[in-house]
Amino acid sequence: MNTETAEIRLKRLKMRSWRRGTKEMDLILGPFSDTRLTALASDALDLYERLLDENDQDLYLWFSGQAASPPQYTDLISVIGTANH
């Protein structure tokens, strides 16, 4: 049973967003997490958390458009990409 509060979860996700394996992904996911995570619904947060489990090299290819993302992440990647512009 998960006893993590919503506040703790958001802090954890922000930390994971800013402390990636590559600086590029820090700069893509970190600002998004600072400004937009609190507005995401619970199911969107679940999807974001699964996205954070992905490999940074794959994530960079998806965000840069060099490779197609898995369908479950397409909309979220688009939201994150537009939030950073």
C-alpha positions as CSV (number, residue, x, y, z in Angstrom):
1,M,0.0,0.0,0.0
2,N,1.4,3.4,-1.0
3,T,1.2,6.0,1.7
4,E,2.9,8.7,-0.3
5,T,1.1,12.0,-0.2
6,A,0.4,14.1,-3.3
7,E,2.9,16.7,-2.2
8,I,5.7,14.1,-1.6
9,R,4.9,12.5,-5.0
10,L,5.3,15.9,-6.8
11,K,8.6,16.6,-5.0
12,R,9.9,13.1,-6.0
13,L,8.8,13.5,-9.6
14,K,10.4,17.0,-9.8
15,M,13.7,15.6,-8.4
16,R,13.6,12.8,-10.9
17,S,12.9,15.3,-13.7
18,W,15.9,17.5,-12.8
19,R,18.4,14.7,-12.0
20,R,18.4,12.7,-15.2
21,G,21.3,11.0,-16.8
22,T,21.9,13.7,-19.4
23,K,21.9,17.5,-19.1
24,E,19.6,17.7,-22.2
25,M,16.9,15.8,-20.5
26,D,17.3,17.8,-17.3
27,L,16.7,20.9,-19.3
28,I,13.6,19.5,-21.0
29,L,11.9,17.7,-18.1
30,G,13.1,20.0,-15.2
31,P,11.3,23.2,-16.3
32,F,8.2,21.3,-17.2
33,S,8.1,19.6,-13.8
34,D,8.5,23.0,-12.1
35,T,5.7,24.7,-13.9
36,R,3.2,22.0,-15.1
37,L,3.2,19.0,-12.8
38,T,0.7,20.4,-10.3
39,A,-1.8,20.8,-13.1
40,L,-1.7,17.2,-14.2
41,A,-4.5,14.8,-13.3
42,S,-3.6,11.7,-11.4
43,D,-3.6,9.5,-14.5
44,A,-1.4,11.9,-16.4
45,L,1.0,11.9,-13.4
46,D,1.1,8.1,-13.6
47,L,2.0,8.3,-17.3
48,Y,4.6,11.0,-16.6
49,E,6.1,8.7,-14.0
50,R,6.3,5.9,-16.5
51,L,8.0,8.3,-18.9
52,L,10.6,9.0,-16.3
53,D,11.4,5.3,-16.2
54,E,12.5,5.4,-19.8
55,N,16.1,5.6,-20.9
56,D,17.4,9.2,-21.4
57,Q,18.9,8.4,-24.8
58,D,15.5,7.2,-26.1
59,L,13.7,10.1,-24.5
60,Y,16.0,12.6,-26.2
61,L,15.4,10.9,-29.6
62,W,11.6,11.2,-29.0
63,F,11.7,14.8,-27.9
64,S,14.0,15.9,-30.7
65,G,11.9,14.1,-33.3
66,Q,14.7,11.8,-34.4
67,A,12.6,8.8,-33.5
68,A,8.9,8.1,-33.0
69,S,7.9,7.8,-29.4
70,P,5.7,4.9,-28.3
71,P,2.1,5.7,-28.9
72,Q,1.2,6.0,-25.2
73,Y,3.7,8.9,-24.8
74,T,3.0,10.8,-28.0
75,D,0.5,13.3,-26.5
76,L,2.5,13.8,-23.3
77,I,5.7,14.5,-25.2
78,S,3.9,17.0,-27.3
79,V,2.6,18.8,-24.2
80,I,6.1,18.8,-22.6
81,G,7.7,20.0,-25.8
82,T,5.3,22.9,-26.3
83,A,5.5,23.9,-22.6
84,N,9.2,24.5,-23.0
85,H,8.9,26.9,-25.9
